[in-house]
Amino acid sequence: MRVSPTVRADHAERLTVPWWMWPAGLAGAAALATEIWLGAGGVQAWLPFALLLPATVVLLVRLGRIRVAVEDGELLVDDARLPLRFVSGVVALDAEGKREILGVAAHPLAFVVQRPWVRGAVQVLLDDPADPTPYWVVSTRHPLELAAAIEAARGGTA
């Protein structure tokens, strides 16, 4: 999904997997395929390579497809949309704050999009009487910039 040139995005990022997950994932898939190859002959010998390596690539691409953006008065997280008129506050979280808010302090009805390889996050507090969700927690590599973009967009929509 790309941002169209006519729509101005206040903040946009993709939560891609880190570079080291590619060689680690492919090496793990190759090791598993080799293990199966050692005990098989004929078609079963090359089939694990033909299945496991492409499946690993697809998995890594899917893990890194989450898009976080603030545009047109909405917070977009993957396919979820939050109109900013329901936002009552935003808190930028570092790694420790993210761990705390997702740990024992977590609310069971919170909307969470979390990637463990992304250290920062934002907590978006909601004020919508029709929605039981108290807040969103969204991983981001730039928590201060995302929080500022949400606040700036809220000021523009209020």
C-alpha positions as CSV (number, residue, x, y, z in Angstrom):
1,M,0.0,0.0,0.0
2,R,1.6,3.3,-1.1
3,V,0.7,6.8,-0.1
4,S,-0.9,8.5,-3.1
5,P,0.9,11.7,-4.1
6,T,-2.2,13.8,-3.7
7,V,-2.7,12.9,-0.1
8,R,-0.4,14.6,2.4
9,A,0.8,12.2,5.1
10,D,1.8,13.8,8.4
11,H,3.6,10.7,9.4
12,A,4.1,7.4,7.6
13,E,6.3,4.4,8.3
14,R,6.4,0.7,7.7
15,L,7.4,-1.6,10.5
16,T,9.7,-3.8,8.4
17,V,11.7,-6.6,10.0
18,P,15.3,-5.8,10.7
19,W,18.0,-6.9,8.2
20,W,19.4,-9.6,10.4
21,M,16.0,-11.5,10.4
22,W,16.5,-12.3,6.7
23,P,19.7,-14.3,6.9
24,A,18.6,-15.8,10.2
25,G,15.2,-16.9,8.9
26,L,16.6,-18.2,5.6
27,A,19.5,-20.0,7.4
28,G,16.9,-21.7,9.7
29,A,14.7,-22.7,6.8
30,A,17.8,-24.0,4.9
31,A,18.9,-26.0,7.9
32,L,15.5,-27.6,8.3
33,A,15.3,-28.4,4.6
34,T,18.7,-29.9,4.7
35,E,17.7,-32.1,7.7
36,I,14.7,-33.4,5.7
37,W,16.9,-33.8,2.6
38,L,19.4,-36.0,4.4
39,G,16.7,-38.6,5.1
40,A,14.9,-38.5,1.7
41,G,15.6,-39.4,-1.9
42,G,14.0,-38.5,-5.2
43,V,11.4,-35.7,-5.2
44,Q,11.3,-35.6,-1.4
45,A,15.0,-34.5,-1.5
46,W,14.5,-31.1,-3.2
47,L,10.9,-30.5,-2.2
48,P,11.7,-29.0,1.3
49,F,14.0,-26.4,-0.3
50,A,11.3,-25.5,-2.9
51,L,8.7,-25.1,-0.1
52,L,10.5,-23.8,3.0
53,L,12.7,-21.1,1.5
54,P,9.9,-19.3,-0.4
55,A,7.6,-19.8,2.6
56,T,10.2,-18.1,4.8
57,V,10.4,-15.2,2.4
58,V,6.6,-14.8,2.4
59,L,6.5,-14.9,6.2
60,L,9.2,-12.3,6.6
61,V,7.5,-10.0,4.0
62,R,4.1,-10.4,5.8
63,L,5.7,-9.7,9.2
64,G,7.1,-6.4,7.9
65,R,4.0,-5.2,6.0
66,I,2.4,-3.2,8.9
67,R,2.0,0.5,7.9
68,V,1.5,3.2,10.5
69,A,0.4,6.6,9.2
70,V,-1.4,9.8,10.2
71,E,-3.3,11.3,7.2
72,D,-6.7,12.9,6.5
73,G,-7.6,13.2,10.1
74,E,-7.1,9.5,10.9
75,L,-4.5,7.2,12.4
76,L,-4.0,4.3,10.1
77,V,-2.4,1.1,11.5
78,D,-2.4,-1.7,8.9
79,D,-6.1,-1.9,8.0
80,A,-7.4,-0.3,11.2
81,R,-8.6,3.3,11.1
82,L,-9.0,5.6,14.0
83,P,-10.6,9.0,13.4
84,L,-8.6,11.5,15.5
85,R,-11.7,13.2,16.8
86,F,-12.0,10.3,19.3
87,V,-8.4,10.7,20.6
88,S,-8.1,12.4,24.0
89,G,-4.3,12.1,24.4
90,V,-1.1,10.6,23.1
91,V,1.8,9.3,25.1
92,A,5.2,8.5,23.4
93,L,6.7,5.4,24.9
94,D,10.3,4.2,25.0
95,A,11.3,0.6,25.4
96,E,10.7,0.6,29.1
97,G,7.4,2.3,28.8
98,K,6.3,-0.1,26.1
99,R,7.2,-3.0,28.3
100,E,5.3,-1.6,31.2
101,I,2.1,-0.7,29.3
102,L,2.1,-4.2,27.6
103,G,2.8,-6.0,30.8
104,V,0.8,-6.2,34.0
105,A,-0.6,-2.7,33.5
106,A,-2.2,-3.7,30.2
107,H,-6.0,-3.3,29.8
108,P,-7.6,-6.4,28.3
109,L,-9.7,-4.4,25.8
110,A,-6.8,-2.3,24.4
111,F,-6.1,-2.4,20.7
112,V,-2.4,-3.5,20.3
113,V,-0.2,-3.7,17.2
114,Q,3.2,-4.6,18.6
115,R,6.4,-5.7,16.9
116,P,9.0,-7.0,19.4
117,W,11.9,-5.7,17.2
118,V,10.6,-2.2,17.3
119,R,11.6,-0.6,20.6
120,G,9.3,2.5,20.8
121,A,5.5,2.8,20.7
122,V,2.7,5.3,21.3
123,Q,-0.3,5.0,23.5
124,V,-3.3,6.7,22.0
125,L,-5.9,7.4,24.7
126,L,-9.5,7.3,23.4
127,D,-12.7,9.1,24.4
128,D,-15.5,7.4,22.5
129,P,-18.6,6.4,24.6
130,A,-19.7,3.9,21.9
131,D,-16.4,2.0,21.9
132,P,-15.2,0.0,24.9
133,T,-11.5,0.2,23.8
134,P,-9.7,2.5,26.3
135,Y,-6.6,3.0,24.2
136,W,-4.4,1.9,21.3
137,V,-0.8,0.8,21.7
138,V,1.1,1.0,18.4
139,S,4.8,0.1,17.8
140,T,6.8,2.8,16.0
141,R,10.4,3.5,15.4
142,H,9.7,7.3,15.9
143,P,7.4,7.6,18.9
144,L,7.9,11.4,19.4
145,E,7.3,12.2,15.7
146,L,4.2,10.0,15.6
147,A,2.8,11.5,18.8
148,A,3.5,15.0,17.4
149,A,1.8,14.2,14.1
150,I,-1.3,12.9,15.9
151,E,-1.4,16.0,18.1
152,A,-0.9,18.3,15.1
153,A,-3.6,16.5,13.2
154,R,-6.0,16.6,16.2
155,G,-5.5,20.4,16.4
156,G,-6.4,20.7,12.7
157,T,-9.5,18.6,13.0
158,A,-10.9,20.1,16.2
